[in-house]
Amino acid sequence: MKWMFLAVLSLTLGTVAPSRAEEHASRVFEIRTYTTAEGKLQDLHRRFREHTLKLFERHGMVNIAYWTPQDPKASSNTLIYVLAHPSREAAAQNWAAFSADPEWKQVRAASEANGRIVIKVESTFVEATDYSALK
C-alpha cells in the first residue's frame, strides 16, 4: 500500500513520468500503407486483429487507427494505419524490438504458410499541428 501511495504522490508531483500532455506534445505519428498480394487482405486483417495490435502495444507503439480505402482498385489489397511513438528514435527501437520478438516471428511464419501476405510497405512519419485534435 505504501508503494501505491508513493507512486500516486510522485505522479501528482510529476516526478515519475511526464504528463499525458507532455507525452502527446512530443510524439510522432507513423502512417503506414501495406499492399497485399492478391487475395491476401483478409489474412492481413486477421493477423492484425488477432495478434499484431497486441504485439505493437507490447513494444511501445500506440495504435491510433486502421483503414481500408473505399476506392475499388485499392479496397481489395490495401491497409492504411497510424501508430504513435514517443519520438523517431523510439520508433526505430520499437520496430527493432517488434521485429525480433519470437511471438511475432511465429505469428508471421504461420500466417504466411500459404505465401507472403504483404508485398509493399510505405511509411511516413508526421507530427501533429498545434491545431490538431491528435496533438
Secondary structure by P-SEA (a helix, b strand, c coil): caaaaaaaaaaaaccccccaaaaaacbbbbbbbbbbccccaaaaaaaaaccaaaaaaaacccccbbbbbcccccccbbbbbbbbcccaaaaaaaaaaaaacaaaaaaaaaaacccccccbbbbbbbbbccccccc
